[in-house]
Every structure is written in C-alpha cells, then in structure tokens.
C-alpha cells in the first residue's frame, strides 16, 4: 500500500523532531526528501531557497534584531525601569507591574521575545527576588510579558506575516498596539491578584524631583519608538528603512548620549545580532522549501478545504484555528508556524471574508502565548537561565499568565474592532 505523499512529508518532519533535529533542518530535510522521492523537481531547491530570503521587507529582521541588541547592551532598559518604578509606587505587586510595563515598552525596541527576556530579566528578576517575590513567579512573569515583543510594533512576527500574505506591514504594526496593551493589562490584573494573595508589596512613589530626573535620564530611550513608528506613519521611511534608522539611533544613544558602548562592544553585539539573524533566516529559507513541497503535493489545498468544511459558522472555525495555533505554539517556533500554516489559512480567511490584518494580530498573539507554553517555550528557557530556576518550577508559575493571555485573546478574537480601529482611523 502506497503512502500518501502529504502524510509522508508531515510524518517525516515529526520523526526528525522526535530525534531532536533542529526545526529548520527538520523542515528542509523533510521537504527535500519528499521532493527527491516523488521526483517533484529537485532543480527548484535553489530558486525556492533564494526566493524566500531575498525579499526586501525581510531586511528589517536583522536590522531590528541588531537595534534591540544595541539598545540592550547600551543599558537603556535601566533608565526606563527606574522611571516606571518611581511612578508605580506602593501598589501591591508594584515590581511585577513595572516588569509588564517595561516589557511593553521594550517590545517597541526589540521585536523579539527571547531577546526581551534576556535584556530585561537580568535586571528585573533579581530585583523582584530581592523585594521578596518568588523566583519562579518573577521568571514566569518576565517571560510572559516579554512575549508581547512580537505583538507590540515593530514586530519581527508581523514582518514575516506581511511577507507571506502580502498584508501591509505598516497596518500590522498599527493594529498590534491596542491588542498588545490589552494583553498587558490582563497580565497586570493576574499579577496584581497573585501579589495581593502572597503579600508582595510595592515600593514608594518618587518625589517630583526624582521623577523629573528619571524622565530626563530616560528621555532618549523613550524617544526610540517615537522615531521608529513616527517615521513610518509620517511617511518618512518604510518599515525596513525604519529598522536601519533604529540601528543608527541606538548607536548614537549608546556612544554619544549615554556613553555606555565601546568599540569592543560594537564587535560583540554585531556577532550576537548576526547569529540571531542567521537562525531566523535559516528557518525562513527551509520553511519555504517545506511549504513549497506542501503546495506541490496538494496538502495545502486539501487541509484548507477540510478546515472550511468543519463548520459554516465563522465563530466556530476561528475558535478551532486558535486551538490549532496554541497547540502548534507548544511544538514549533513562531517563524516556522507562519510558513507552515499561513498557506493553509489564507483560503480560509478569503472564504469567510476576514480582515487579514486582524487575523495576523490574532495569530501573532497565539504565537506569543506559544513562547511560554511548554514543551517548546523559548521564552521560558531563557527565563530559566537568567533566574536559575528549573523548567518544572517556571512551568507551574506561568499557568496564571497563560490563562490571562488566552482571556485577552478571546476578547480580541470576538471584538475585531479593537484591532482594526487604529488602522481604519489612520491608514484606510
């Protein structure tokens, strides 16, 4: 009995994953093996590989990664944390609230969840532990809040989604602002309730002089998203050009304003950014080959028709899609999920007449939740390393924040106006 090529492709991919082959390599090997086995045209490997990484919009990814690395190395986060702490004051769970607000802001600088955990966790997690917070709680909260970095613009996730679907990246950036803040508010409520129950106290309000001094220190850091997003929506530059501007501005702030960077640092941060960018682009290239194999084999068409046939009720279908995305986020990284599932979901979006910008935000929030949902939870692994806690401990502590994020996601799914209000107001 012959094996269906689509089943063979997916089965081979999951077999590679079971043997702990890196996801990018598993995608590439499965796609290439099936193409060779069924003689689908191996001569297409090079064109498909090149076509997936040669898009102008993807240039924004290494630039935004580099900008985030520069900002982190320049210790810009210290200034922001100090200002927010003085303004939050003695509220129960004050340090936890500071962590979430800082992560929301840092998302406008980094665009990467794991990078945000690394940049903020080294400061905020020891600070919370010193203030009496449980170490597992501190690590879980920081990891969850850092997931918002791929929702708050500029977002690497939105760039990838826009490249795959053709949706406006500028509109996606705008659409992510209010949902990102909403998820942050739900996390704040969860953190506040836990803090009250455990007796986690806040600090004090800063005096007017202290707040003013902290604001002056943080001014150049606070200006970062204003320059990047203001330039995009002011029509001065494209999202890709904005990423390059972010790098230049970060170097200016680090070398000239705060003087926290040296030439030696420049070499090291370039190496770090290159390594992170290479991982992302490798996934993009190999996921493209896998996706092309699915298209040629007809897997995309068959699965899309199956999803549409599940129900004629769009509310039921979007609920099922969210379940699929959350489960996928538990097993795969965000970039791979975009390339694997979007070809399947695009006909579904067209069938039900959904706004692709709204769907992009919904999908990205699901993937942000996936970054803290074991077993493949990249943010949690970084949080474990920073906080020095076990995966079991952080996995238990993160459950309330996952539930809070899912509750916020439900609001965003069934009230699409929350997502589309800003794009409709400013760009449509």
VMD Tcl script that draws the C-alpha trace (Angstrom):
set ca {
  {0.00 0.00 0.00}
  {1.48 3.33 -1.06}
  {1.79 6.15 1.46}
  {0.08 9.44 0.68}
  {2.88 11.96 -0.17}
  {1.40 14.58 2.15}
  {1.27 12.15 5.06}
  {4.82 11.06 4.26}
  {6.01 14.69 4.28}
  {4.42 15.56 7.63}
  {5.35 12.22 9.17}
  {8.98 12.60 8.16}
  {9.07 16.09 9.65}
  {7.74 14.92 13.02}
  {10.11 11.94 13.04}
  {13.03 14.35 12.67}
  {11.63 16.46 15.51}
  {11.31 13.35 17.69}
  {15.04 12.76 17.21}
  {15.65 16.38 18.30}
  {16.80 17.58 14.89}
  {16.72 21.43 14.84}
  {13.41 22.67 13.43}
  {14.97 24.47 10.45}
  {16.95 21.38 9.46}
  {13.93 19.09 10.00}
  {11.83 21.26 7.68}
  {14.50 21.34 4.99}
  {15.36 17.62 5.17}
  {11.70 16.53 5.09}
  {10.89 18.80 2.15}
  {13.96 17.77 0.15}
  {13.50 14.06 0.87}
  {9.90 14.08 -0.38}
  {10.78 16.09 -3.49}
  {13.55 13.60 -4.35}
  {11.46 10.54 -3.53}
  {8.47 11.58 -5.64}
  {10.58 13.25 -8.35}
  {8.84 16.63 -7.96}
  {11.68 18.73 -9.35}
  {14.84 18.95 -7.26}
  {16.09 21.71 -9.56}
  {13.65 24.03 -7.77}
  {15.53 23.87 -4.44}
  {17.91 26.73 -5.20}
  {15.30 29.12 -6.69}
  {12.84 28.47 -3.84}
  {15.58 28.82 -1.20}
  {16.76 32.12 -2.68}
  {13.25 33.47 -3.29}
  {12.29 33.04 0.35}
  {15.19 35.08 1.76}
  {15.66 37.67 -0.99}
  {12.61 39.81 -0.16}
  {13.35 43.45 0.64}
  {10.96 43.51 3.61}
  {12.92 40.72 5.32}
  {15.92 43.06 5.59}
  {14.06 44.62 8.50}
  {14.57 41.48 10.60}
  {18.38 41.61 11.01}
  {18.23 45.38 11.44}
  {15.59 45.23 14.19}
  {17.50 42.39 15.87}
  {20.67 44.50 15.76}
  {18.80 47.55 17.09}
  {17.48 45.50 20.02}
  {20.94 44.11 20.80}
  {22.42 47.64 20.71}
  {19.71 49.04 23.00}
  {20.18 46.18 25.43}
  {23.97 46.50 25.53}
  {23.67 50.29 25.96}
  {21.71 49.64 29.19}
  {18.81 51.76 28.03}
  {16.41 49.49 29.90}
  {17.90 50.61 33.25}
  {16.68 54.17 32.65}
  {13.18 53.08 31.71}
  {12.83 50.71 34.67}
  {13.89 53.42 37.12}
  {11.31 55.87 35.76}
  {8.43 53.37 35.81}
  {9.28 52.19 39.35}
  {9.05 55.75 40.68}
  {5.66 56.19 39.01}
  {4.06 52.88 40.04}
  {4.80 53.36 43.73}
  {3.47 51.26 46.64}
  {0.78 49.32 44.71}
  {0.68 45.64 45.63}
  {2.85 43.80 43.14}
  {4.47 47.07 42.10}
  {7.63 45.40 40.80}
  {5.53 42.92 38.81}
  {3.59 45.77 37.21}
  {6.86 47.56 36.44}
  {8.06 44.38 34.69}
  {4.98 44.20 32.43}
  {5.01 47.90 31.53}
  {8.74 47.78 30.80}
  {8.28 44.70 28.61}
  {5.54 46.51 26.67}
  {7.87 49.41 26.04}
  {10.83 47.17 25.23}
  {8.71 45.40 22.64}
  {8.80 48.70 20.73}
  {12.59 48.39 20.65}
  {13.36 44.68 20.31}
  {10.61 42.87 18.38}
  {11.86 39.53 19.76}
  {10.52 37.69 22.81}
  {13.66 35.79 23.88}
  {15.81 38.90 23.36}
  {13.45 40.87 25.61}
  {13.66 38.22 28.36}
  {17.46 38.36 28.18}
  {17.59 42.17 28.17}
  {15.11 42.76 31.00}
  {15.38 39.57 33.02}
  {18.94 40.20 34.21}
  {17.70 43.38 35.89}
  {14.07 42.76 36.82}
  {14.19 39.16 38.05}
  {16.94 39.76 40.68}
  {15.15 42.99 41.64}
  {11.88 41.15 42.27}
  {13.60 38.37 44.21}
  {15.35 40.98 46.37}
  {11.97 42.60 47.04}
  {10.58 39.29 48.32}
  {8.96 37.86 45.20}
  {9.15 34.13 44.47}
  {11.91 33.43 41.94}
  {9.71 31.18 39.79}
  {6.93 33.80 39.74}
  {9.42 36.51 38.73}
  {10.87 34.40 35.91}
  {7.43 33.32 34.63}
  {6.06 36.86 34.67}
  {9.08 38.30 32.85}
  {8.92 35.54 30.23}
  {5.18 36.01 29.66}
  {5.36 39.80 29.42}
  {8.33 39.56 27.06}
  {6.19 37.56 24.63}
  {4.40 40.83 23.85}
  {7.54 41.94 21.99}
  {6.23 40.17 18.87}
  {2.86 41.93 19.20}
  {3.93 45.49 20.04}
  {5.44 47.10 16.92}
  {7.98 46.88 15.44}
  {7.46 43.13 15.40}
  {9.55 40.51 13.61}
  {6.45 38.30 13.57}
  {4.40 40.92 11.72}
  {7.18 41.36 9.18}
  {7.19 37.63 8.39}
  {3.38 37.52 8.27}
  {3.28 40.52 5.94}
  {5.87 38.99 3.61}
  {3.93 35.70 3.38}
  {0.44 37.16 2.97}
  {1.11 40.49 1.29}
  {-0.67 42.34 4.12}
  {0.59 45.85 4.84}
  {3.34 45.68 7.45}
  {2.63 49.29 8.44}
  {-1.03 48.41 9.09}
  {0.01 45.32 11.05}
  {2.28 47.45 13.22}
  {-0.58 49.85 13.95}
  {-3.04 47.04 14.58}
  {-0.78 45.41 17.17}
  {-0.63 48.40 19.52}
  {-4.03 48.22 21.27}
  {-4.21 44.38 21.44}
  {-0.67 44.30 22.85}
  {-1.60 46.80 25.55}
  {-4.82 44.85 26.27}
  {-2.90 41.60 26.83}
  {-0.52 43.58 29.07}
  {-3.47 44.83 31.13}
  {-4.77 41.27 31.59}
  {-1.29 40.22 32.74}
  {-1.23 43.16 35.18}
  {-4.57 42.04 36.67}
  {-3.28 38.47 37.08}
  {-0.02 39.68 38.64}
  {-1.90 42.04 40.99}
  {-4.26 39.29 42.22}
  {-1.36 36.90 42.88}
  {0.66 39.66 44.57}
  {-2.21 40.57 46.90}
  {-2.71 36.90 47.80}
  {1.01 36.41 48.53}
  {1.61 39.75 50.17}
  {4.03 41.14 47.59}
  {4.36 44.83 48.40}
  {5.28 47.73 46.18}
  {7.89 50.41 46.81}
  {7.22 54.14 47.19}
  {6.19 56.90 44.84}
  {9.07 59.02 43.66}
  {9.17 62.70 44.53}
  {8.51 65.19 41.76}
  {12.24 65.89 41.57}
  {13.13 62.19 41.36}
  {10.55 61.54 38.64}
  {11.73 64.55 36.64}
  {15.37 63.47 36.93}
  {14.49 59.89 35.91}
  {12.49 61.22 32.98}
  {15.43 63.28 31.79}
  {17.69 60.23 32.04}
  {15.19 58.07 30.14}
  {14.23 60.71 27.55}
  {16.48 59.41 24.77}
  {15.33 55.85 25.43}
  {11.66 56.89 25.38}
  {12.25 58.63 22.06}
  {13.16 55.36 20.31}
  {9.65 54.11 19.40}
  {8.59 57.67 18.60}
  {11.33 57.93 15.97}
  {10.77 54.45 14.51}
  {6.95 54.43 14.41}
  {6.61 58.16 13.85}
  {8.90 57.90 10.84}
  {6.86 55.04 9.38}
  {3.45 56.65 9.81}
  {4.73 60.08 8.95}
  {5.70 58.70 5.55}
  {9.39 59.45 6.09}
  {10.60 55.87 5.68}
  {9.36 52.31 5.17}
  {9.42 49.67 7.97}
  {12.65 48.26 6.50}
  {14.27 51.70 6.43}
  {12.93 52.32 9.95}
  {14.87 49.29 11.15}
  {18.11 50.77 9.79}
  {17.26 54.11 11.39}
  {16.72 52.28 14.70}
  {20.25 50.83 14.46}
  {21.75 54.27 13.76}
  {19.79 55.86 16.60}
  {20.80 53.09 19.03}
  {24.47 53.60 18.16}
  {24.09 57.36 18.64}
  {22.46 56.95 22.06}
  {24.93 54.29 23.19}
  {28.13 56.01 22.02}
  {27.26 59.71 22.30}
  {24.41 60.26 24.78}
  {24.82 57.60 27.48}
  {28.38 56.59 26.54}
  {27.75 53.02 27.62}
  {29.12 51.44 24.43}
  {32.72 50.96 23.34}
  {34.27 49.81 20.08}
  {34.87 46.42 21.67}
  {31.14 46.20 22.45}
  {30.37 47.02 18.82}
  {32.17 43.91 17.58}
  {30.46 41.66 20.15}
  {26.96 42.96 19.52}
  {27.44 42.60 15.76}
  {28.39 38.96 16.30}
  {25.33 38.41 18.53}
  {22.99 40.04 16.04}
  {24.46 38.06 13.13}
  {23.99 34.77 14.99}
  {20.36 35.56 15.88}
  {19.58 36.79 12.36}
  {21.15 33.71 10.78}
  {18.89 31.42 12.82}
  {15.77 33.29 11.74}
  {16.75 33.41 8.06}
  {17.67 29.72 8.06}
  {14.19 28.88 9.33}
  {12.66 31.18 6.69}
  {14.63 29.51 3.87}
  {13.98 25.89 4.86}
  {10.36 26.51 5.87}
  {9.89 27.94 2.39}
  {11.10 24.68 0.83}
  {8.79 22.67 3.10}
  {5.86 24.94 2.26}
  {6.60 24.67 -1.47}
  {6.59 20.87 -1.17}
  {3.19 21.03 0.57}
  {1.82 23.20 -2.24}
  {3.11 20.88 -4.98}
  {1.69 17.82 -3.21}
  {-1.71 19.48 -2.77}
  {-1.53 19.27 1.03}
  {-2.33 22.97 1.44}
  {-5.46 22.79 -0.70}
  {-6.79 19.64 0.96}
  {-6.22 20.87 4.52}
  {-7.72 24.29 3.71}
  {-10.84 22.64 2.32}
  {-11.01 20.45 5.41}
  {-10.86 23.47 7.74}
  {-13.60 25.25 5.77}
  {-15.75 22.11 5.80}
  {-15.59 21.84 9.59}
  {-18.36 24.39 10.03}
  {-20.18 27.16 8.20}
  {-20.11 29.23 11.39}
  {-17.08 31.59 11.29}
  {-17.02 31.84 15.10}
  {-16.63 28.08 15.41}
  {-13.92 27.99 12.74}
  {-11.87 30.81 14.28}
  {-12.12 29.06 17.67}
  {-10.77 25.85 16.11}
  {-7.98 27.80 14.40}
  {-6.97 29.31 17.73}
  {-6.80 25.85 19.27}
  {-4.61 24.70 16.35}
  {-2.34 27.72 16.79}
  {-1.95 27.27 20.54}
  {-1.09 23.57 20.10}
  {1.32 24.46 17.28}
  {2.94 27.07 19.53}
  {3.63 24.33 22.07}
  {5.65 22.39 19.48}
  {7.20 24.82 16.98}
  {8.75 28.27 16.84}
  {6.74 31.24 15.56}
  {8.54 31.71 12.22}
  {8.04 28.05 11.26}
  {4.34 28.23 12.15}
  {3.81 31.26 9.92}
  {5.34 29.47 6.94}
  {3.63 26.13 7.61}
  {0.10 27.30 8.43}
  {-0.47 30.58 6.60}
  {-0.68 28.92 3.15}
  {-3.45 26.77 4.67}
  {-5.24 29.61 6.45}
  {-5.18 32.13 3.59}
  {-8.02 30.42 1.64}
  {-9.97 30.18 4.91}
  {-9.51 33.93 5.50}
  {-10.75 34.65 1.98}
  {-13.73 32.24 2.33}
  {-15.06 33.91 5.48}
  {-14.11 37.44 4.43}
  {-11.90 38.05 7.47}
  {-9.57 41.04 7.53}
  {-6.01 39.67 7.04}
  {-4.58 42.37 9.32}
  {-6.92 41.34 12.15}
  {-6.09 37.67 11.56}
  {-2.37 38.49 11.61}
  {-2.71 40.06 15.06}
  {-4.79 37.13 16.35}
  {-2.26 34.63 15.02}
  {0.70 36.55 16.46}
  {-0.86 36.75 19.92}
  {-1.35 32.98 19.78}
  {2.32 32.57 18.92}
  {3.30 34.94 21.75}
  {1.42 32.61 24.11}
  {3.27 29.70 22.50}
  {6.59 31.26 23.53}
  {5.71 30.47 27.17}
  {3.81 27.20 26.63}
  {5.92 24.03 27.18}
  {7.48 21.92 25.81}
  {8.89 24.30 23.16}
  {8.75 27.58 25.11}
  {11.73 29.67 24.06}
  {10.99 32.49 26.49}
  {10.80 30.09 29.42}
  {14.17 28.55 28.60}
  {15.78 31.99 28.59}
  {13.92 32.85 31.81}
  {15.21 29.64 33.44}
  {18.79 30.51 32.55}
  {18.50 34.09 33.79}
  {16.67 33.26 37.03}
  {18.41 29.97 37.81}
  {15.16 28.01 38.23}
  {14.09 24.64 36.86}
  {11.75 24.20 33.90}
  {9.23 22.46 36.17}
  {9.14 25.40 38.56}
  {8.71 28.07 35.90}
  {6.14 25.94 34.02}
  {3.90 25.82 37.11}
  {4.29 29.52 37.80}
  {3.45 30.58 34.23}
  {-0.04 28.96 34.16}
  {-1.98 32.02 35.50}
  {-0.30 34.26 32.92}
  {-1.11 31.86 30.08}
  {-4.76 31.85 31.17}
  {-4.80 35.66 31.40}
  {-3.31 35.92 27.89}
  {-5.90 33.48 26.49}
  {-8.70 35.53 28.09}
  {-7.35 38.68 26.41}
  {-7.03 36.76 23.13}
  {-10.73 35.78 23.31}
  {-11.71 39.45 23.61}
  {-9.52 40.37 20.63}
  {-10.86 37.48 18.50}
  {-14.54 38.24 19.01}
  {-14.24 42.05 19.06}
  {-12.19 42.72 15.90}
  {-12.85 46.45 16.14}
  {-10.28 46.60 18.95}
  {-7.60 45.54 16.49}
  {-8.77 47.45 13.42}
  {-9.66 50.78 14.99}
  {-6.21 52.37 14.61}
  {-5.55 51.10 11.05}
  {-9.03 52.24 9.99}
  {-8.53 55.62 11.62}
  {-5.07 56.42 10.30}
  {-4.45 54.42 7.14}
  {-7.68 53.28 5.47}
}
mol new
graphics top color blue
foreach p $ca { graphics top sphere $p radius 0.5 }
foreach p [lrange $ca 0 end-1] q [lrange $ca 1 end] { graphics top cylinder $p $q radius 0.2 }
display resetview
